[in-house]
């Protein structure tokens, strides 16, 4: 599937694996790139969060493949030297989310890497344009992990129109709730040049996701997710106020997701208990970041199988020429509409 994204990044399919913290290691990023997409290694909190994988070890798994690396921007600002260290590994791009990318853009672009910025508002789009981003990811609130308030369906075309006026050469990717070929086809129809996929790859064979977490995703529906700021407060992670965390519901969210003010007052009170629970893989306490698309996910296939299935389905849908016939309020694909005056 050829789009402006595939042409600009030299890939075969317009699918990017999200740089999920603690999930997108080198094996997953390499598998996605090998299959024709673009794998972006999850640099997460740039080593400032306990339990993060060793970046040097993960980079060794992706040697020889085209890859990118992504960071939580506000965390990277605390340890800016990490950016210089990873640029020595010659990523094709750096993916920045949740913070102002402009302080890092000069170093990234000077290294020869492209800059990809994930955004959740038009204000963020302006920052990304000013930073010289080659691609902007419009992330909807349906996404798993951290995000903001805008929904994918209206946000993506609004950003498409905004870029057409302000910066037409900048590529647009869609993120949030995209897990199969239907989502890819829809994103392209909304004006995106490609998609960023997280939750679907979270349950791939190559992901760093523990089996117990994947099992929870496979059993869940979109109704089983919740977006809240309480969990970050309790585990002592200082996220900016505009962002919240979409996770699978568990015993901890049942107690706290609706009590954000109380959680803020108790900031950091569960740091030790949360770390201990993570070491035991106790997912009654440790949350699994997952999007509303979990209801579309029921297995743990290889990354190449996921990518190939998405492309095959999207090609079929985009190539199908169907008409819609509204008869008594029902849409019937492929049936020519009969005027009411001619019905018997």
C-alpha positions in Angstrom: 0.0 0.0 0.0 1.7 3.1 -1.2 1.1 6.5 0.4 3.1 9.6 1.1 4.3 7.9 4.3 5.7 4.9 2.5 7.5 7.0 0.0 9.0 9.4 2.5 10.2 6.7 4.9 11.1 4.0 2.4 8.7 1.4 3.8 6.2 -0.9 2.0 3.1 -0.4 4.1 1.7 2.7 5.9 1.7 1.1 9.4 3.9 2.3 12.3 4.2 0.3 15.5 3.7 2.7 18.4 6.7 3.1 20.7 4.9 1.8 23.8 6.9 2.1 27.0 7.8 -1.3 28.5 6.2 -3.1 25.5 7.8 -2.2 22.2 11.2 -3.7 22.5 13.8 -4.4 19.8 12.3 -7.7 18.7 8.9 -6.2 18.1 10.2 -3.1 16.3 12.4 -5.3 14.2 9.6 -7.6 13.3 7.3 -4.8 12.2 10.1 -3.2 10.0 11.0 -6.5 8.5 7.3 -7.0 7.5 7.3 -3.7 5.6 6.0 -1.3 8.3 8.0 0.9 10.6 9.0 -0.3 14.0 9.6 2.4 16.6 11.4 1.2 19.8 9.8 2.3 23.0 12.2 4.6 24.8 9.4 5.4 27.2 10.5 7.6 30.1 14.2 7.6 29.0 15.2 5.4 31.8 13.7 7.5 34.6 11.0 4.9 35.4 11.8 1.8 37.4 11.6 -1.4 35.5 12.2 0.1 32.0 14.1 -2.2 29.6 17.7 -1.5 28.9 17.8 0.6 25.7 21.2 -0.7 24.7 20.1 -4.3 24.9 16.9 -3.6 23.0 18.7 -1.7 20.3 20.9 -4.8 19.7 17.8 -6.7 18.6 17.0 -4.3 15.8 20.4 -3.9 14.3 20.3 -4.0 10.5 16.6 -2.9 10.3 15.1 0.5 9.6 13.8 1.7 13.0 12.8 4.7 15.0 12.8 5.4 18.7 10.2 7.2 20.8 10.2 9.1 24.1 7.9 10.7 26.5 9.0 14.2 25.9 8.6 15.7 29.4 10.6 12.8 30.8 13.4 13.1 28.2 13.7 16.8 29.2 15.0 15.6 32.6 17.8 13.5 31.0 18.5 15.1 27.7 21.8 13.3 27.2 19.8 10.1 26.5 18.8 11.6 23.1 22.4 12.1 22.1 23.2 8.5 23.1 20.5 7.0 21.0 21.2 9.2 18.0 24.6 7.4 17.8 22.7 4.3 16.7 21.3 6.2 13.6 17.5 5.8 14.0 15.6 6.8 10.9 13.3 8.9 13.1 12.6 10.1 16.6 9.0 10.0 17.8 8.2 12.5 20.6 5.0 12.6 22.6 3.5 14.5 25.4 5.5 17.7 25.6 7.1 20.5 23.6 9.4 18.9 20.9 11.1 22.2 20.0 14.0 21.9 22.5 15.0 18.6 20.9 14.3 19.2 17.2 17.6 20.8 16.1 19.7 17.9 17.5 17.4 15.3 15.9 17.3 16.9 12.5 21.0 17.6 12.5 21.7 13.9 13.0 19.8 13.1 9.8 16.8 11.5 11.6 13.3 12.6 10.8 11.1 14.0 13.6 7.6 12.5 14.3 5.4 14.4 16.8 2.3 12.9 18.4 -0.3 15.6 19.1 -3.6 15.8 20.9 -4.6 19.4 20.1 -4.1 22.0 17.4 -1.8 23.9 19.8 0.4 20.8 19.7 0.2 20.7 15.9 1.6 24.3 15.8 4.5 23.3 18.0 5.3 20.2 15.8 5.2 22.3 12.6 7.6 24.9 14.2 9.9 22.0 15.3 10.2 20.8 11.7 8.3 17.5 12.1 8.2 15.4 9.0 5.1 13.7 10.3 2.4 14.5 12.9 0.4 11.8 14.7 -3.1 12.9 15.5 -3.9 10.8 18.6 -7.5 10.3 19.7 -8.7 9.6 23.2 -9.6 6.0 22.2 -5.9 5.2 22.4 -4.4 3.0 25.1 -1.9 4.5 27.5 -1.6 8.2 27.8 -3.6 10.7 25.8 -6.0 13.6 26.0 -9.6 14.5 25.1 -10.1 14.7 21.3 -11.7 11.7 19.5 -10.0 10.1 16.5 -12.8 10.3 14.0 -13.2 14.1 14.0 -9.7 15.0 15.1 -7.8 13.3 12.2 -9.7 15.1 9.4 -9.5 18.4 11.2 -5.7 18.1 11.5 -5.6 17.1 7.8 -7.4 20.3 6.8 -5.2 22.3 9.2 -2.0 20.9 7.7 -3.3 21.5 4.2 -3.5 25.2 5.0 -0.5 25.5 7.3 2.1 22.9 6.2 0.9 20.7 3.3 4.2 18.8 3.1 3.9 17.5 6.6 2.6 13.9 6.7 -0.3 13.0 8.9 -0.7 9.7 10.8 -3.8 8.6 12.7 -3.7 6.9 16.1 -6.3 5.8 18.6 -8.6 2.8 18.3 -7.0 1.4 15.1 -6.5 -2.4 15.4 -7.3 -3.9 12.0 -7.8 -3.2 8.3 -11.1 -1.5 8.8 -9.3 1.1 11.0 -6.5 1.5 8.5 -8.9 2.0 5.6 -10.9 4.5 7.7 -7.8 6.5 8.6 -6.7 6.8 5.0 -10.2 7.9 4.0 -10.1 10.6 6.8 -7.0 12.1 5.1 -4.2 10.3 7.0 -1.1 9.1 5.2 -0.8 6.1 7.5 -1.5 4.8 11.0 0.2 4.3 14.3 -0.9 1.1 16.0 -0.4 0.3 19.7 -2.8 -2.0 21.4 -3.0 -4.6 18.6 0.8 -5.0 18.7 0.8 -5.0 22.5 -0.5 -8.6 22.2 1.9 -9.7 19.5 4.3 -12.6 20.0 7.3 -10.3 19.9 6.1 -7.7 22.4 7.5 -7.5 25.9 4.0 -7.8 27.3 3.7 -10.5 30.0 1.4 -13.4 29.1 -0.9 -12.6 32.0 -1.4 -9.0 30.6 -2.0 -10.3 27.1 -4.6 -12.7 28.5 -6.5 -9.8 30.1 -6.5 -7.9 26.8 -7.8 -10.9 24.9 -10.7 -11.3 27.4 -11.6 -7.6 27.5 -14.1 -5.4 25.6 -13.9 -1.7 25.0 -16.3 -1.3 28.0 -13.5 -2.7 30.2 -11.2 0.3 29.8 -11.2 3.5 31.8 -9.3 6.8 31.4 -8.1 8.3 34.6 -5.3 10.4 36.2 -5.5 8.6 39.5 -3.1 5.8 38.8 -0.2 8.0 37.8 -0.7 10.0 41.0 -0.7 6.9 43.2 2.4 5.4 41.6 4.1 8.8 41.9 4.6 9.7 38.2 4.2 13.4 37.6 2.3 13.6 34.3 1.3 17.0 33.0 -2.3 17.9 33.9 -3.7 17.8 30.3 -3.0 14.0 29.9 -4.7 11.0 31.4 -4.2 7.3 31.2 -6.4 4.7 29.5 -6.0 1.3 31.0 -7.9 -2.0 31.5 -10.1 -1.9 34.6 -8.8 -3.9 37.6 -9.2 -3.8 41.4 -7.0 -0.7 41.7 -9.1 1.3 39.1 -12.3 0.2 40.8 -11.1 1.8 44.0 -9.5 4.9 42.6 -10.4 5.8 39.0 -13.3 8.0 40.0 -11.3 9.6 42.9 -8.7 11.7 41.1 -8.6 14.4 43.7 -8.1 11.9 46.5 -5.3 10.2 44.5 -3.6 13.6 43.9 -3.7 14.2 47.6 -2.2 10.7 48.1 0.5 11.3 45.5 3.2 8.5 45.5 1.5 6.6 48.3 1.7 3.3 46.3 5.1 3.6 44.8 6.6 0.7 46.8 3.5 -1.5 46.6 3.1 -0.8 42.9 6.7 -1.8 42.1 6.4 -4.9 44.2 3.2 -5.8 42.4 4.9 -5.3 39.0 7.7 -7.7 40.0 5.0 -10.3 40.8 3.0 -9.5 37.7 0.0 -8.8 39.9 -2.4 -7.2 37.4 -5.1 -6.7 40.0 -2.9 -3.8 41.1 -0.6 -3.1 38.1 -2.6 -1.6 35.2 -2.4 -2.6 31.6 -2.4 0.3 29.2 -4.8 -0.6 26.4 -7.2 1.2 24.0 -10.9 0.8 23.4 -10.0 -1.5 20.5 -9.4 -4.3 22.9 -12.8 -5.7 22.0 -11.3 -6.5 18.5 -8.4 -8.4 19.9 -8.6 -12.1 20.9 -5.2 -13.7 20.2 -1.4 -13.2 20.3 -0.2 -13.7 16.7 3.2 -12.6 15.2 3.7 -9.0 14.3 4.0 -10.0 10.6 0.6 -11.7 10.8 -1.0 -8.6 12.3 0.5 -6.3 9.7 -0.3 -8.6 6.7 -3.9 -9.1 7.9 -4.4 -5.3 8.3 -3.1 -4.6 4.8 -5.1 -7.3 3.1 -8.3 -6.2 4.8 -7.7 -2.5 4.1 -6.9 -3.2 0.4 -10.2 -5.2 0.0 -12.2 -2.5 1.7 -10.7 0.4 -0.2 -11.1 -1.5 -3.5 -14.7 -2.4 -3.0 -17.2 -0.3 -4.8 -20.5 -0.6 -3.0 -23.6 1.5 -3.1 -25.9 2.0 -0.1 -29.6 1.5 -0.3 -31.6 2.8 2.6 -34.8 0.8 2.8 -36.9 1.4 5.8 -33.9 3.0 7.5 -31.6 0.0 6.8 -28.3 0.3 4.9 -27.8 -2.5 2.4 -24.4 -2.6 0.7 -24.3 -3.4 -3.0 -28.0 -2.9 -3.6 -29.2 -0.2 -6.0 -31.7 2.2 -4.5 -35.3 2.0 -5.8 -37.3 5.2 -5.8 -40.2 5.1 -3.4 -42.7 5.8 -6.3 -41.6 2.6 -8.0 -41.8 0.3 -5.1 -44.7 -2.3 -4.9 
